[in-house]
């Protein structure tokens, strides 16, 4: 009761004060307040408490019981304050821009907006719903009216990397309604242009050096990221623009490109070679190479993380997984992995990156197979020693039983040929041993994946350990009892039973191995630069008894020679065939995706189908219109779906 009486008395006093005193002096007071604010804007010192007191007087008029309104304050003080702000800057900004120039005007505008922000905090009632209009009008007067002129400097400042002025431009433009869109376009254009120019200028070196290629991309990414961080405060919109533009650089096919062809030889798409180069870089880091030997474990981890960072922007991730799997196969089969833990860690990181689980599971299974084979080999060697009483032979055999689903592509890829006699006896023994432990399982020998070491003794006393493939071994064994003879290609074909393509490739690796000055075999071909095409049935091959190694300019009669090179894990002849198999798998995935969507939707338009299909497949690749159209036609022909008779752009699922 006492509080109610007190409020009533206060309200009555305010009403009397307004009627008798304030109503007669409110206009002069308001004009004085606005004059003081103008003085302050002009740079003069004022007693700000006078303006604050006048503002509080207008606010107090509405402080009535049961009311929470600022109508009198808004209509009188706030409205006049905002209008004066607009008029003040409208009069002087255009002239100042012409006088100072754009860059110095940006300094002025930035400073004035900061002052107006502080002025609003002091002189306006911030609880008023319309208080924000003051800064809106200040931004329009100081920035938006000259937005095009200010933004015209954006590209130049980005190119010059003028961080201080970019920060200022960003502070001004972020306050506007639409100006940031122009900044986004400038950033996008800069990253695309500079990124592609850098790659183009270094293309010759980068195409043959995967590590430098990755480093070049990472340097660009860091440079663009620091530009956004320092110049634009890591604005989320600018980061999105950076990602979009960098993705365009990574997936650009004008510099590093590869053609994806189907089995009919028709090019379906021209894509960036980035995925393949990233896989090659991983191989250099994970394989026993000069690079992996000179780096510490932490440095290798860092570089692998960098590869995965770039991989995030790659669209054709299925190509990366294909080549990474091939490289992993070679490393594991040839026992060339620098660190098994790193291999396992890489598989785990690929899983974390969102790579398809079926592809990652195969990599994981490959690593598991190698671990399981350690115990299998120990058991087999023990059994072989007991059976043959020959420990040296047992120690020289190293078997790998691999899961076909994880390792083999496109069927069993069997190839028929005659094993050297020294190896032939061990095949049935191994099969009998394995079947005794795993009844019902079938072994398929992958001789083109196999390798071994052979001792080569020359006529002049040289002794060399040759690391060779099984095919190379089969050819060299033909000379074991005919060391002084010349043997024709036709005879070698009959002795080894190798297909022509494999035999020619194997012989070429023995007569023209590019890393050696002296070759194991010689031939009577007159050509200086020998190729497999120079071989005919009558071409004769013979042992080079003067074979030697040259190291640091000195001839050596002993040493180890690796002739395996890039062990061919597939009977596919070249990269084009590899790409054909990638395209075939893509076609299958597109078919699978379309059927999956149709099963769920029953009916769907082409536009909606395309959008949902891209969303499903983008973790692996982005399907283009051509492959989508071709697979839709195939599914229609094979009665999986049909077009709706009254609207051919709508598809219907056929159960």
FENURRA-V103562 format. One record per backbone hydrogen bond with DSSP energy under -1.0 kcal/mol. CO is the residue of the C=O (numbers start at 1). NH is the residue of the N-H. Records with the same first field share a line. If there is no record, write none. Layout:
CO=NH / NH
This chain:
1=5
2=6
3=7
4=8
5=9
6=10
7=11
8=12
9=13
10=14
11=15
12=16
13=17
14=18
15=19
16=20
17=21 / 22
18=23
21=24
22=26
25=29
26=30
27=31
28=32
29=33
30=34
31=35
32=36
33=37
34=38
35=39
36=40
37=41
38=42
39=44
40=43
46=48
47=50
48=52
49=53
50=54
51=55
52=56
53=57
54=58
55=59
56=60
57=61
59=62
60=63
62=64
64=67
70=74
71=75
72=76
73=78
74=79
76=80
77=81
78=82
79=83
80=84
81=85
82=86
83=87
84=88
85=89
86=90
87=91
88=92
89=93
92=96
93=97
94=98
95=99
96=100
97=101
101=105
102=106
103=107
104=108
105=109
106=110
107=111
108=112
109=113
110=114
111=115
112=116
113=117
114=118
115=119
116=120
117=121
118=122
119=123
120=124
124=126
125=128
128=131
130=133
131=134
132=136
133=137
134=138
135=139
136=140
137=141
138=142
139=143 / 144
140=145
143=146
144=147
146=150
147=151
148=152
150=153
151=154
153=157
154=158
155=159
156=160
157=162
161=163
162=166
163=167
164=168
165=169
166=170
167=171
168=172
169=173
170=174
173=176
178=181
179=183
180=184
181=185
182=186
183=187
184=188
185=189
186=190
187=191
188=192
189=193
190=194
191=195
192=196
193=197
194=198
195=199
196=200
197=201
198=202
202=206
203=207
209=213
210=214
211=215
212=216
213=217
214=218
215=219
216=220
217=221
218=222
219=223
220=224
221=225
222=226
223=227
224=228
225=229
226=230
227=231
228=232 / 234
232=235
235=239
236=240
237=241
238=242
239=243
240=244
241=245
242=246
243=247
244=248
245=249
246=250
247=251
256=273
258=271
260=268 / 269
262=265
266=262
269=260
271=258
273=277
274=278
275=279
276=280
277=281
278=282
279=283
280=284
281=285
282=286
283=287
286=338
287=289
289=293
290=294
291=295
296=300
297=301
298=302
299=303
300=304
301=305
302=306
303=307
304=308
305=309
306=310
307=311
308=312
310=313
311=314
315=317
316=319 / 320
317=321
318=322
319=323
320=324
321=325
322=326
323=327
324=328
325=329
326=330
327=331
328=332
329=333
330=334
331=336
336=288
339=343
340=344
341=345
342=346
343=347
344=348
345=349
346=350
347=351
348=352
349=353
350=355
351=354
356=360
357=361
358=362
359=363
360=364
361=365
362=366
363=367
364=368
365=369
366=370
367=371
368=372
369=373
372=376
373=377
374=378
375=379
376=380
377=381
378=382
379=383
380=384
381=385
382=386
383=387
384=388
385=389
390=394
391=395
392=396
403=407
404=408
420=423 / 424
423=426
426=430
427=431
428=432
429=433
430=434
431=435
432=436
433=437
434=438
438=441
446=449
447=450
450=470
452=468
454=466
456=464
458=461
462=458
463=559
464=456
465=561
466=454
467=563
468=452
469=473
470=474
471=475
472=476
473=477
476=479
477=480
482=485
487=541
488=492
489=493
490=494
491=495
492=496
493=497
496=418
499=503
500=504
501=505
502=506
503=507
504=508
505=509
507=511
508=512
510=521
513=516
520=544
522=542
531=534
532=535
536=539
537=490
539=489
540=524
541=487
542=522
543=545
544=547
549=556
551=554
554=551
556=549
557=463
559=465
561=467
565=567
574=578
575=579
576=580
577=581
578=582
579=583
580=584
581=585
582=586
583=587
584=588
585=589
586=590
587=591
588=592
589=593
590=594
591=595
592=596
593=597
594=598
595=599
596=600
597=601
598=602
601=603
602=653
604=651
605=609
606=610
607=611
608=612
609=613
610=614
611=615
612=616
613=617
614=618
617=620 / 621
620=318
624=628
625=629
626=630
627=631
628=632
629=633
630=634
631=635
632=636
633=637
634=638
635=640
636=639
640=654
642=652
644=647
647=650
649=606
650=644
651=604
652=642
